[in-house]
Amino acid sequence: MKNILRIITILFCATNSFADTYQINAGSFYYSPSELTIHLGDTVVWINDGGTHDVNGGISSINGESFNNPESFNSPVTNVIGASIYTHVFTVAGTYNYDCSVGSHALAGMVGTINVVNNGTVVDIIVNSENHTTLETAVLQANLATTLSGDGPFTVFAPSDEAFNSVPANLLSELLADNDALTSVLLHHVHSGNAMSTDLYDGMQVLTLNNDNLIVAIDGTNVMIDMASVTQSDILASNGVVHVIDMVLVPTTNDQTVMDIISNSPVHTTLETAITAADLDETLSGVGPYTIFAPSDDAFDGLPDGALDLILANTEQLTGLLLNHVHSGNVLSTDLADGMEVPTLNETNLTVSIEGMTIMIDFATVTQADLTASNGVVHIIDKVLLSEYSEVDTTVYSIIKTSPIHNTLETAINAANLDETLSGEGPFTVFAPTDDAFSALPAGALDELLADVTLLSEVLLHHVHSGNVFSTDLSDGMQVPTLNNDNLIVTIDGTNVMIDMASVIQPDIQADNGVIHIIDAVLISEDPSSISTLLFKENVKYLYTINLLGEIVDKDSKEKILVDIYSNGHSIKRYNIYK
């Protein structure tokens, strides 16, 4: 059974083509084609070839009687050549008649007919799909074809062939050979009812035919069913609807432990390796119950370069780190409360923060909750919870030291003797300019800066805040005090976050004594003793000219100054002023 469960956790990318789009041209005095046969869910677009036309599916322009179409459709009048007159998705089968209501166009023969034929049952849709041959085989093997061809209605979340093709052949054969397991998996993809995409909402629970629940998560246009994304929705059938998803859904089973869930997960390869290396796999397969906050592979990839190797090389440190993610007890998401502290098996406490639908465990976000097992529950998180027990060096300084794009910053920190400070308890929030940011300074400025320890220290401390400030803590117009007693101004425009004149290009790199945000420019203090003075020294060859929008508009001789006159946010006049 464990191998079978491994089958149903494989992610894949799917492309599908069910619904089609048809074009009808409208001219003098015709619709071309005037008769069209399409399938349920198909789209028709009318294009204007010339003249003034509409698409009237309501009252006949010839006899004044209703067309009595299965569903109504009408368009405004359009006279733009090449423009779309109207677009309509046909969701009800039947025959549709329509005409052009402009003038006497209908009497002149400008009429049309569309026949919308049913796609058949949900089984017919699967059978006729080029991308669901394995699902078809599975449905037939489990003797579910007759059931799913019944009256319904049924909502089917249909994985494509790519899902099954990604499964090792022996495991797929094992699943197809076990009818009980196969039936459980398939029924976990079927809901008794007609659930269109417009019926789904964030947090909704969809009951399946194996008496389990699927959780709906909606973020903008992205719709998730458990861990699967809906790649195509609302394929209409005579007895329900089919939604294509990019993952085979995992039914809840009491046969799997929390360790089984981790082992069978495609996004927990590193965590499984770490648990095995620490000899904790037997423990987590035991009676429990255990609550596991399980960092994904991406979470481990976010650790500083070399940190994971150091962790894996020291069993004691590794055990401490892993136990910092385990609670002795069964804690579901519904049991969590804002401000709650959850004790771990390495005798630390994790702090819960809840805002709306977002659950944070310390500084990690829960990306999927409540994967229940026979001996507990697993919650997937997006960061590794670094414990004080672990002695792996992951301070803000060590992260900068190991970063391939912060060589200059490392050199500057060492020259200013700030390495011990930034390796201390903190917490510190560091806005870390890249090597490219330092390279953009005027010629000679960096050398002079490195030669003046006092000034260098002041500049570097202008990039450090005493405290833990994550991107979620920032707000537009916020002032962030720095260790050189100055303030940085935060500007937020959509997804773009500015710290003074610098853009944040990567936020929230977690350290055990703070957090790092990577920025694309060196921050310049208004204090005259800072780098701003250095840049204007006589021996500096070039100056940057910055306009009122904060944009660099010129790099020229220090003898020239540009003055921009602005109106409504736009430069309308520029003056060159020479000393």
MOZIFEN-V842090 format. One record per residue. RES is the residue in one small letter. PHI is phi in whole degrees, 0 to 359 (NA if undefined). PSI is psi in radians with two decimals (none if undefined). D_FIRST is the distance of its C-alpha to the first C-alpha in whole Angstrom. Layout:
res:RES phi:PHI psi:PSI d_first:D_FIRST
res:RES phi:PHI psi:PSI d_first:D_FIRST
This chain:
res:m phi:NA psi:-0.64 d_first:0
res:k phi:298 psi:-0.72 d_first:4
res:n phi:294 psi:-0.65 d_first:5
res:i phi:297 psi:-0.72 d_first:5
res:l phi:296 psi:-0.53 d_first:6
res:r phi:297 psi:-0.56 d_first:9
res:i phi:300 psi:-0.75 d_first:10
res:i phi:269 psi:0.39 d_first:11
res:t phi:238 psi:0.23 d_first:13
res:i phi:274 psi:2.23 d_first:16
res:l phi:273 psi:2.70 d_first:19
res:f phi:202 psi:2.87 d_first:22
res:c phi:256 psi:2.28 d_first:25
res:a phi:236 psi:2.49 d_first:26
res:t phi:235 psi:2.35 d_first:30
res:n phi:222 psi:2.71 d_first:30
res:s phi:219 psi:1.78 d_first:34
res:f phi:249 psi:-1.20 d_first:34
res:a phi:290 psi:2.48 d_first:37
res:d phi:245 psi:2.83 d_first:40
res:t phi:242 psi:2.30 d_first:44
res:y phi:242 psi:2.60 d_first:47
res:q phi:245 psi:2.34 d_first:51
res:i phi:240 psi:2.23 d_first:54
res:n phi:268 psi:2.44 d_first:57
res:a phi:241 psi:2.18 d_first:60
res:g phi:218 psi:-2.68 d_first:64
res:s phi:257 psi:1.89 d_first:67
res:f phi:242 psi:1.56 d_first:66
res:y phi:208 psi:2.70 d_first:63
res:y phi:247 psi:2.29 d_first:59
res:s phi:229 psi:2.01 d_first:58
res:p phi:283 psi:2.63 d_first:56
res:s phi:280 psi:-0.40 d_first:57
res:e phi:235 psi:2.36 d_first:54
res:l phi:215 psi:2.38 d_first:51
res:t phi:247 psi:2.18 d_first:48
res:i phi:228 psi:3.09 d_first:44
res:h phi:254 psi:2.78 d_first:41
res:l phi:305 psi:2.29 d_first:40
res:g phi:92 psi:-0.16 d_first:39
res:d phi:287 psi:2.79 d_first:41
res:t phi:246 psi:2.44 d_first:44
res:v phi:241 psi:2.31 d_first:48
res:v phi:241 psi:2.19 d_first:50
res:w phi:263 psi:2.24 d_first:54
res:i phi:245 psi:2.36 d_first:56
res:n phi:278 psi:2.04 d_first:60
res:d phi:277 psi:-0.32 d_first:62
res:g phi:153 psi:2.53 d_first:65
res:g phi:95 psi:-2.98 d_first:67
res:t phi:247 psi:2.12 d_first:66
res:h phi:216 psi:2.84 d_first:63
res:d phi:219 psi:-3.12 d_first:60
res:v phi:236 psi:1.86 d_first:58
res:n phi:250 psi:1.87 d_first:59
res:g phi:252 psi:0.31 d_first:56
res:g phi:260 psi:-1.47 d_first:58
res:i phi:253 psi:2.27 d_first:61
res:s phi:301 psi:2.27 d_first:63
res:s phi:284 psi:-0.18 d_first:66
res:i phi:268 psi:-0.87 d_first:68
res:n phi:244 psi:-0.03 d_first:68
res:g phi:74 psi:0.18 d_first:67
res:e phi:262 psi:2.68 d_first:64
res:s phi:294 psi:2.47 d_first:60
res:f phi:290 psi:-0.38 d_first:58
res:n phi:54 psi:0.77 d_first:55
res:n phi:290 psi:2.68 d_first:52
res:p phi:304 psi:-0.56 d_first:49
res:e phi:215 psi:2.60 d_first:49
res:s phi:278 psi:2.63 d_first:52
res:f phi:204 psi:2.39 d_first:52
res:n phi:210 psi:2.61 d_first:55
res:s phi:236 psi:2.80 d_first:56
res:p phi:286 psi:2.99 d_first:59
res:v phi:276 psi:2.39 d_first:62
res:t phi:228 psi:2.37 d_first:62
res:n phi:238 psi:0.19 d_first:65
res:v phi:274 psi:2.09 d_first:63
res:i phi:295 psi:2.30 d_first:63
res:g phi:86 psi:-0.13 d_first:59
res:a phi:278 psi:2.74 d_first:58
res:s phi:282 psi:2.14 d_first:55
res:i phi:284 psi:-0.73 d_first:56
res:y phi:195 psi:2.62 d_first:53
res:t phi:227 psi:2.33 d_first:50
res:h phi:216 psi:2.35 d_first:47
res:v phi:262 psi:2.16 d_first:44
res:f phi:268 psi:2.01 d_first:44
res:t phi:249 psi:0.00 d_first:41
res:v phi:231 psi:2.27 d_first:43
res:a phi:289 psi:2.68 d_first:43
res:g phi:141 psi:-3.01 d_first:47
res:t phi:257 psi:2.29 d_first:50
res:y phi:243 psi:2.24 d_first:52
res:n phi:247 psi:2.57 d_first:56
res:y phi:203 psi:2.92 d_first:57
res:d phi:209 psi:3.12 d_first:61
res:c phi:262 psi:2.10 d_first:63
res:s phi:273 psi:0.02 d_first:65
res:v phi:284 psi:2.18 d_first:67
res:g phi:52 psi:-2.31 d_first:71
res:s phi:254 psi:0.44 d_first:71
res:h phi:301 psi:-0.72 d_first:68
res:a phi:297 psi:-0.78 d_first:66
res:l phi:298 psi:-0.50 d_first:69
res:a phi:281 psi:-0.03 d_first:70
res:g phi:110 psi:0.15 d_first:66
res:m phi:273 psi:1.35 d_first:64
res:v phi:228 psi:2.77 d_first:61
res:g phi:212 psi:2.82 d_first:57
res:t phi:223 psi:2.37 d_first:55
res:i phi:235 psi:2.18 d_first:51
res:n phi:259 psi:2.07 d_first:49
res:v phi:256 psi:1.94 d_first:45
res:v phi:262 psi:2.61 d_first:43
res:n phi:290 psi:2.55 d_first:39
res:n phi:283 psi:-0.12 d_first:36
res:g phi:91 psi:-2.89 d_first:35
res:t phi:282 psi:3.04 d_first:32
res:v phi:299 psi:-0.57 d_first:28
res:v phi:294 psi:-0.74 d_first:27
res:d phi:301 psi:-0.71 d_first:30
res:i phi:298 psi:-0.77 d_first:30
res:i phi:295 psi:-0.78 d_first:27
res:v phi:297 psi:-0.68 d_first:28
res:n phi:276 psi:-0.11 d_first:31
res:s phi:279 psi:2.38 d_first:29
res:e phi:285 psi:-0.29 d_first:30
res:n phi:252 psi:0.26 d_first:27
res:h phi:226 psi:0.62 d_first:24
res:t phi:293 psi:-0.67 d_first:24
res:t phi:290 psi:-0.69 d_first:20
res:l phi:298 psi:-0.70 d_first:20
res:e phi:301 psi:-0.83 d_first:22
res:t phi:301 psi:-0.76 d_first:20
res:a phi:295 psi:-0.73 d_first:17
res:v phi:298 psi:-0.76 d_first:19
res:l phi:293 psi:-0.72 d_first:21
res:q phi:297 psi:-0.64 d_first:18
res:a phi:273 psi:0.08 d_first:17
res:n phi:57 psi:0.70 d_first:20
res:l phi:256 psi:-0.05 d_first:21
res:a phi:298 psi:-0.75 d_first:24
res:t phi:296 psi:-0.77 d_first:26
res:t phi:300 psi:-0.84 d_first:25
res:l phi:280 psi:-0.04 d_first:26
res:s phi:263 psi:0.01 d_first:29
res:g phi:285 psi:-2.96 d_first:30
res:d phi:297 psi:-0.64 d_first:33
res:g phi:68 psi:-2.49 d_first:30
res:p phi:281 psi:2.72 d_first:31
res:f phi:236 psi:2.50 d_first:28
res:t phi:249 psi:2.08 d_first:27
res:v phi:248 psi:2.17 d_first:24
res:f phi:265 psi:1.82 d_first:23
res:a phi:256 psi:1.87 d_first:22
res:p phi:291 psi:2.58 d_first:20
res:s phi:267 psi:-3.12 d_first:22
res:d phi:301 psi:-0.58 d_first:22
res:e phi:302 psi:-0.55 d_first:22
res:a phi:297 psi:-0.84 d_first:19
res:f phi:285 psi:-0.54 d_first:17
res:n phi:294 psi:-0.45 d_first:20
res:s phi:278 psi:-0.13 d_first:19
res:v phi:274 psi:2.36 d_first:15
res:p phi:308 psi:2.44 d_first:15
res:a phi:302 psi:-0.67 d_first:16
res:n phi:292 psi:-0.63 d_first:13
res:l phi:289 psi:-0.65 d_first:10
res:l phi:296 psi:-0.73 d_first:12
res:s phi:299 psi:-0.68 d_first:13
res:e phi:296 psi:-0.74 d_first:9
res:l phi:296 psi:-0.79 d_first:9
res:l phi:293 psi:-0.36 d_first:12
res:a phi:271 psi:-0.22 d_first:12
res:d phi:251 psi:1.64 d_first:9
res:n phi:297 psi:-0.62 d_first:12
res:d phi:296 psi:-0.84 d_first:11
res:a phi:296 psi:-0.75 d_first:8
res:l phi:298 psi:-0.79 d_first:11
res:t phi:298 psi:-0.72 d_first:13
res:s phi:298 psi:-0.76 d_first:12
res:v phi:297 psi:-0.82 d_first:12
res:l phi:294 psi:-0.78 d_first:15
res:l phi:294 psi:-0.38 d_first:17
res:h phi:290 psi:-0.20 d_first:16
res:h phi:258 psi:0.08 d_first:19
res:v phi:236 psi:2.29 d_first:21
res:h phi:248 psi:2.40 d_first:24
res:s phi:276 psi:1.67 d_first:26
res:g phi:151 psi:2.98 d_first:30
res:n phi:254 psi:1.64 d_first:32
res:a phi:255 psi:1.66 d_first:31
res:m phi:285 psi:2.88 d_first:33
res:s phi:301 psi:-0.58 d_first:33
res:t phi:288 psi:-0.24 d_first:36
res:d phi:272 psi:-0.27 d_first:35
res:l phi:276 psi:2.56 d_first:32
res:y phi:216 psi:2.78 d_first:33
res:d phi:298 psi:2.24 d_first:32
res:g phi:88 psi:-0.08 d_first:30
res:m phi:296 psi:2.50 d_first:29
res:q phi:252 psi:2.20 d_first:26
res:v phi:252 psi:2.00 d_first:25
res:l phi:286 psi:2.29 d_first:23
res:t phi:259 psi:2.96 d_first:21
res:l phi:288 psi:-0.14 d_first:20
res:n phi:259 psi:0.38 d_first:17
res:n phi:61 psi:0.62 d_first:19
res:d phi:243 psi:3.04 d_first:18
res:n phi:240 psi:2.40 d_first:21
res:l phi:258 psi:2.39 d_first:21
res:i phi:260 psi:2.24 d_first:24
res:v phi:267 psi:2.30 d_first:27
res:a phi:232 psi:2.24 d_first:28
res:i phi:237 psi:2.15 d_first:32
res:d phi:231 psi:1.73 d_first:34
res:g phi:66 psi:-2.12 d_first:37
res:t phi:268 psi:-0.10 d_first:36
res:n phi:274 psi:2.13 d_first:32
res:v phi:246 psi:2.18 d_first:30
res:m phi:249 psi:2.40 d_first:26
res:i phi:246 psi:1.87 d_first:23
res:d phi:54 psi:-2.09 d_first:21
res:m phi:263 psi:0.10 d_first:21
res:a phi:259 psi:2.42 d_first:22
res:s phi:269 psi:2.45 d_first:25
res:v phi:280 psi:2.00 d_first:27
res:t phi:266 psi:-0.37 d_first:29
res:q phi:207 psi:2.28 d_first:31
res:s phi:245 psi:2.84 d_first:31
res:d phi:59 psi:0.86 d_first:33
res:i phi:274 psi:1.87 d_first:33
res:l phi:281 psi:2.45 d_first:34
res:a phi:232 psi:2.93 d_first:33
res:s phi:291 psi:-0.39 d_first:35
res:n phi:234 psi:0.53 d_first:33
res:g phi:150 psi:-2.58 d_first:31
res:v phi:210 psi:2.58 d_first:30
res:v phi:242 psi:2.33 d_first:28
res:h phi:242 psi:2.27 d_first:27
res:v phi:273 psi:2.32 d_first:26
res:i phi:236 psi:2.80 d_first:24
res:d phi:257 psi:0.39 d_first:23
res:m phi:201 psi:2.54 d_first:19
res:v phi:280 psi:2.23 d_first:16
res:l phi:281 psi:2.48 d_first:16
res:v phi:264 psi:2.04 d_first:13
res:p phi:287 psi:2.57 d_first:12
res:t phi:291 psi:2.34 d_first:13
res:t phi:217 psi:2.46 d_first:10
res:n phi:280 psi:-0.02 d_first:11
res:d phi:280 psi:-0.33 d_first:8
res:q phi:257 psi:2.41 d_first:9
res:t phi:271 psi:3.05 d_first:12
res:v phi:299 psi:-0.58 d_first:15
res:m phi:293 psi:-0.68 d_first:14
res:d phi:299 psi:-0.76 d_first:10
res:i phi:301 psi:-0.77 d_first:12
res:i phi:293 psi:-0.78 d_first:15
res:s phi:296 psi:-0.61 d_first:13
res:n phi:272 psi:-0.09 d_first:11
res:s phi:277 psi:2.34 d_first:15
res:p phi:283 psi:-0.15 d_first:17
res:v phi:249 psi:0.28 d_first:20
res:h phi:228 psi:0.63 d_first:19
res:t phi:298 psi:-0.79 d_first:20
res:t phi:293 psi:-0.74 d_first:23
res:l phi:297 psi:-0.74 d_first:22
res:e phi:300 psi:-0.77 d_first:19
res:t phi:299 psi:-0.77 d_first:21
res:a phi:294 psi:-0.75 d_first:24
res:i phi:297 psi:-0.74 d_first:21
res:t phi:295 psi:-0.74 d_first:21
res:a phi:296 psi:-0.53 d_first:24
res:a phi:270 psi:0.06 d_first:25
res:d phi:57 psi:0.67 d_first:23
res:l phi:257 psi:-0.01 d_first:22
res:d phi:295 psi:-0.69 d_first:18
res:e phi:293 psi:-0.69 d_first:18
res:t phi:301 psi:-0.83 d_first:20
res:l phi:282 psi:-0.07 d_first:18
res:s phi:261 psi:0.02 d_first:15
res:g phi:277 psi:-2.86 d_first:17
res:v phi:296 psi:-0.80 d_first:19
res:g phi:72 psi:-2.51 d_first:21
res:p phi:280 psi:2.72 d_first:21
res:y phi:233 psi:2.49 d_first:21
res:t phi:251 psi:2.09 d_first:23
res:i phi:250 psi:2.16 d_first:22
res:f phi:265 psi:1.76 d_first:24
res:a phi:260 psi:1.84 d_first:22
res:p phi:294 psi:2.39 d_first:25
res:s phi:285 psi:3.01 d_first:24
res:d phi:300 psi:-0.69 d_first:25
res:d phi:298 psi:-0.61 d_first:28
res:a phi:296 psi:-0.78 d_first:29
res:f phi:293 psi:-0.62 d_first:29
res:d phi:296 psi:-0.41 d_first:31
res:g phi:281 psi:-0.11 d_first:33
res:l phi:291 psi:2.72 d_first:34
res:p phi:303 psi:2.64 d_first:37
res:d phi:305 psi:2.25 d_first:38
res:g phi:87 psi:-0.26 d_first:37
res:a phi:296 psi:-0.73 d_first:36
res:l phi:297 psi:-0.72 d_first:32
res:d phi:299 psi:-0.71 d_first:33
res:l phi:296 psi:-0.71 d_first:35
res:i phi:297 psi:-0.83 d_first:32
res:l phi:293 psi:-0.42 d_first:30
res:a phi:280 psi:-0.26 d_first:33
res:n phi:238 psi:1.82 d_first:34
res:t phi:299 psi:-0.67 d_first:31
res:e phi:295 psi:-0.82 d_first:33
res:q phi:297 psi:-0.74 d_first:34
res:l phi:299 psi:-0.79 d_first:30
res:t phi:298 psi:-0.78 d_first:29
res:g phi:299 psi:-0.74 d_first:31
res:l phi:296 psi:-0.79 d_first:30
res:l phi:293 psi:-0.74 d_first:27
res:l phi:293 psi:-0.31 d_first:28
res:n phi:289 psi:-0.13 d_first:30
res:h phi:251 psi:0.11 d_first:27
res:v phi:237 psi:2.27 d_first:25
res:h phi:248 psi:2.41 d_first:27
res:s phi:275 psi:1.68 d_first:26
res:g phi:150 psi:3.00 d_first:25
res:n phi:252 psi:1.79 d_first:24
res:v phi:242 psi:1.87 d_first:26
res:l phi:276 psi:2.91 d_first:25
res:s phi:300 psi:-0.56 d_first:27
res:t phi:290 psi:-0.26 d_first:29
res:d phi:272 psi:-0.24 d_first:30
res:l phi:279 psi:2.56 d_first:32
res:a phi:223 psi:2.62 d_first:35
res:d phi:300 psi:2.24 d_first:38
res:g phi:87 psi:-0.10 d_first:39
res:m phi:295 psi:2.51 d_first:37
res:e phi:251 psi:2.27 d_first:36
res:v phi:249 psi:1.98 d_first:32
res:p phi:289 psi:2.53 d_first:33
res:t phi:249 psi:2.98 d_first:30
res:l phi:285 psi:-0.12 d_first:30
res:n phi:254 psi:0.40 d_first:32
res:e phi:65 psi:0.59 d_first:35
res:t phi:246 psi:3.01 d_first:36
res:n phi:240 psi:2.36 d_first:35
res:l phi:260 psi:2.38 d_first:34
res:t phi:260 psi:2.29 d_first:36
res:v phi:265 psi:2.34 d_first:35
res:s phi:233 psi:2.27 d_first:37
res:i phi:234 psi:2.19 d_first:36
res:e phi:224 psi:1.89 d_first:38
res:g phi:65 psi:-2.16 d_first:37
res:m phi:267 psi:-0.03 d_first:34
res:t phi:268 psi:2.22 d_first:34
res:i phi:246 psi:2.20 d_first:32
res:m phi:248 psi:2.39 d_first:33
res:i phi:247 psi:1.89 d_first:32
res:d phi:54 psi:-2.04 d_first:35
res:f phi:253 psi:0.24 d_first:36
res:a phi:258 psi:2.46 d_first:32
res:t phi:266 psi:2.36 d_first:31
res:v phi:283 psi:1.98 d_first:28
res:t phi:268 psi:-0.40 d_first:26
res:q phi:207 psi:2.27 d_first:23
res:a phi:249 psi:2.82 d_first:23
res:d phi:63 psi:0.80 d_first:21
res:l phi:277 psi:1.70 d_first:17
res:t phi:279 psi:2.55 d_first:16
res:a phi:225 psi:3.06 d_first:14
res:s phi:291 psi:-0.40 d_first:14
res:n phi:235 psi:0.52 d_first:17
res:g phi:147 psi:-2.61 d_first:19
res:v phi:211 psi:2.60 d_first:19
res:v phi:241 psi:2.32 d_first:19
res:h phi:242 psi:2.21 d_first:22
res:i phi:275 psi:2.31 d_first:23
res:i phi:235 psi:2.82 d_first:26
res:d phi:257 psi:0.11 d_first:29
res:k phi:218 psi:2.69 d_first:30
res:v phi:278 psi:2.27 d_first:30
res:l phi:275 psi:1.75 d_first:32
res:l phi:282 psi:2.19 d_first:34
res:s phi:263 psi:2.60 d_first:35
res:e phi:295 psi:-0.35 d_first:39
res:y phi:294 psi:-0.63 d_first:37
res:s phi:286 psi:2.26 d_first:36
res:e phi:266 psi:0.20 d_first:39
res:v phi:295 psi:2.29 d_first:38
res:d phi:284 psi:1.76 d_first:41
res:t phi:231 psi:0.75 d_first:40
res:t phi:285 psi:2.93 d_first:44
res:v phi:300 psi:-0.62 d_first:45
res:y phi:293 psi:-0.77 d_first:47
res:s phi:295 psi:-0.61 d_first:45
res:i phi:295 psi:-0.77 d_first:43
res:i phi:297 psi:-0.72 d_first:46
res:k phi:298 psi:-0.61 d_first:47
res:t phi:268 psi:-0.08 d_first:44
res:s phi:284 psi:2.32 d_first:44
res:p phi:285 psi:-0.20 d_first:45
res:i phi:248 psi:0.27 d_first:47
res:h phi:229 psi:0.62 d_first:49
res:n phi:296 psi:-0.75 d_first:51
res:t phi:293 psi:-0.74 d_first:54
res:l phi:298 psi:-0.73 d_first:53
res:e phi:301 psi:-0.83 d_first:52
res:t phi:302 psi:-0.76 d_first:55
res:a phi:294 psi:-0.74 d_first:57
res:i phi:298 psi:-0.75 d_first:55
res:n phi:295 psi:-0.74 d_first:56
res:a phi:295 psi:-0.56 d_first:60
res:a phi:271 psi:0.03 d_first:60
res:n phi:59 psi:0.67 d_first:59
res:l phi:257 psi:0.06 d_first:56
res:d phi:296 psi:-0.71 d_first:53
res:e phi:291 psi:-0.66 d_first:53
res:t phi:300 psi:-0.86 d_first:54
res:l phi:282 psi:-0.05 d_first:51
res:s phi:261 psi:-0.01 d_first:49
res:g phi:279 psi:-2.92 d_first:50
res:e phi:295 psi:-0.69 d_first:48
res:g phi:69 psi:-2.49 d_first:49
res:p phi:282 psi:2.71 d_first:47
res:f phi:236 psi:2.48 d_first:48
res:t phi:251 psi:2.06 d_first:48
res:v phi:247 psi:2.16 d_first:49
res:f phi:266 psi:1.84 d_first:50
res:a phi:258 psi:1.84 d_first:49
res:p phi:292 psi:2.48 d_first:52
res:t phi:283 psi:3.01 d_first:50
res:d phi:300 psi:-0.69 d_first:52
res:d phi:298 psi:-0.62 d_first:53
res:a phi:296 psi:-0.76 d_first:55
res:f phi:293 psi:-0.64 d_first:57
res:s phi:295 psi:-0.42 d_first:58
res:a phi:282 psi:-0.16 d_first:59
res:l phi:296 psi:2.68 d_first:62
res:p phi:305 psi:2.62 d_first:65
res:a phi:305 psi:2.31 d_first:67
res:g phi:87 psi:-0.30 d_first:68
res:a phi:294 psi:-0.75 d_first:66
res:l phi:295 psi:-0.74 d_first:63
res:d phi:299 psi:-0.78 d_first:65
res:e phi:294 psi:-0.64 d_first:68
res:l phi:296 psi:-0.81 d_first:65
res:l phi:294 psi:-0.41 d_first:64
res:a phi:276 psi:-0.23 d_first:67
res:d phi:245 psi:1.66 d_first:68
res:v phi:298 psi:-0.70 d_first:65
res:t phi:297 psi:-0.87 d_first:66
res:l phi:295 psi:-0.72 d_first:66
res:l phi:300 psi:-0.78 d_first:63
res:s phi:299 psi:-0.73 d_first:61
res:e phi:298 psi:-0.76 d_first:63
res:v phi:297 psi:-0.80 d_first:61
res:l phi:296 psi:-0.73 d_first:57
res:l phi:293 psi:-0.34 d_first:58
res:h phi:290 psi:-0.20 d_first:58
res:h phi:257 psi:0.10 d_first:55
res:v phi:236 psi:2.30 d_first:53
res:h phi:248 psi:2.45 d_first:53
res:s phi:275 psi:1.70 d_first:52
res:g phi:147 psi:3.01 d_first:49
res:n phi:259 psi:1.84 d_first:46
res:v phi:241 psi:1.86 d_first:46
res:f phi:270 psi:2.91 d_first:43
res:s phi:302 psi:-0.57 d_first:43
res:t phi:290 psi:-0.26 d_first:42
res:d phi:272 psi:-0.25 d_first:45
res:l phi:279 psi:2.56 d_first:48
res:s phi:220 psi:2.71 d_first:50
res:d phi:297 psi:2.24 d_first:52
res:g phi:87 psi:-0.08 d_first:56
res:m phi:297 psi:2.51 d_first:54
res:q phi:252 psi:2.21 d_first:56
res:v phi:251 psi:1.92 d_first:55
res:p phi:292 psi:2.52 d_first:57
res:t phi:248 psi:2.96 d_first:57
res:l phi:286 psi:-0.11 d_first:58
res:n phi:258 psi:0.40 d_first:61
res:n phi:62 psi:0.62 d_first:62
res:d phi:240 psi:3.14 d_first:62
res:n phi:233 psi:2.44 d_first:59
res:l phi:258 psi:2.42 d_first:57
res:i phi:260 psi:2.24 d_first:57
res:v phi:266 psi:2.30 d_first:53
res:t phi:234 psi:2.20 d_first:53
res:i phi:237 psi:2.15 d_first:50
res:d phi:230 psi:1.71 d_first:51
res:g phi:66 psi:-2.11 d_first:47
res:t phi:267 psi:-0.09 d_first:45
res:n phi:273 psi:2.14 d_first:48
res:v phi:244 psi:2.18 d_first:49
res:m phi:248 psi:2.40 d_first:52
res:i phi:247 psi:1.85 d_first:53
res:d phi:53 psi:-2.08 d_first:57
res:m phi:263 psi:0.07 d_first:57
res:a phi:258 psi:2.45 d_first:54
res:s phi:269 psi:2.42 d_first:51
res:v phi:280 psi:2.01 d_first:47
res:i phi:260 psi:-0.29 d_first:45
res:q phi:206 psi:1.99 d_first:42
res:p phi:266 psi:2.94 d_first:42
res:d phi:58 psi:0.85 d_first:40
res:i phi:273 psi:1.91 d_first:39
res:q phi:280 psi:2.35 d_first:38
res:a phi:239 psi:2.93 d_first:40
res:d phi:278 psi:-0.07 d_first:40
res:n phi:231 psi:0.50 d_first:44
res:g phi:149 psi:-2.63 d_first:44
res:v phi:210 psi:2.61 d_first:43
res:i phi:240 psi:2.37 d_first:44
res:h phi:242 psi:2.18 d_first:45
res:i phi:277 psi:2.29 d_first:46
res:i phi:236 psi:2.84 d_first:49
res:d phi:256 psi:0.21 d_first:51
res:a phi:209 psi:2.67 d_first:55
res:v phi:281 psi:2.27 d_first:57
res:l phi:280 psi:2.28 d_first:58
res:i phi:250 psi:2.13 d_first:62
res:s phi:285 psi:2.63 d_first:63
res:e phi:282 psi:-0.19 d_first:66
res:d phi:296 psi:2.19 d_first:68
res:p phi:297 psi:-0.28 d_first:71
res:s phi:276 psi:-0.02 d_first:70
res:s phi:267 psi:-2.90 d_first:67
res:i phi:298 psi:-0.45 d_first:66
res:s phi:302 psi:-0.65 d_first:67
res:t phi:291 psi:-0.74 d_first:71
res:l phi:303 psi:-0.70 d_first:70
res:l phi:293 psi:-0.36 d_first:69
res:f phi:255 psi:0.23 d_first:72
res:k phi:293 psi:2.64 d_first:74
res:e phi:299 psi:-0.54 d_first:77
res:n phi:275 psi:0.06 d_first:75
res:v phi:273 psi:2.17 d_first:72
res:k phi:287 psi:-0.72 d_first:73
res:y phi:239 psi:2.65 d_first:71
res:l phi:236 psi:2.63 d_first:70
res:y phi:268 psi:2.38 d_first:67
res:t phi:255 psi:2.18 d_first:68
res:i phi:245 psi:2.26 d_first:66
res:n phi:279 psi:-3.13 d_first:67
res:l phi:290 psi:-0.23 d_first:66
res:l phi:269 psi:0.03 d_first:63
res:g phi:83 psi:0.22 d_first:62
res:e phi:265 psi:2.42 d_first:61
res:i phi:287 psi:2.06 d_first:63
res:v phi:251 psi:-0.25 d_first:66
res:d phi:199 psi:2.53 d_first:68
res:k phi:233 psi:1.79 d_first:68
res:d phi:216 psi:-3.02 d_first:71
res:s phi:301 psi:2.51 d_first:75
res:k phi:295 psi:-0.14 d_first:75
res:e phi:278 psi:-0.20 d_first:78
res:k phi:247 psi:2.42 d_first:77
res:i phi:234 psi:2.33 d_first:75
res:l phi:261 psi:2.35 d_first:74
res:v phi:239 psi:2.10 d_first:74
res:d phi:257 psi:2.34 d_first:72
res:i phi:260 psi:2.22 d_first:73
res:y phi:248 psi:2.53 d_first:71
res:s phi:218 psi:2.17 d_first:71
res:n phi:55 psi:0.65 d_first:68
res:g phi:82 psi:0.10 d_first:65
res:h phi:234 psi:2.47 d_first:67
res:s phi:289 psi:2.17 d_first:69
res:i phi:249 psi:-0.26 d_first:72
res:k phi:204 psi:2.42 d_first:75
res:r phi:234 psi:2.32 d_first:75
res:y phi:245 psi:2.37 d_first:77
res:n phi:262 psi:2.08 d_first:78
res:i phi:247 psi:2.20 d_first:80
res:y phi:248 psi:2.41 d_first:81
res:k phi:292 psi:none d_first:83
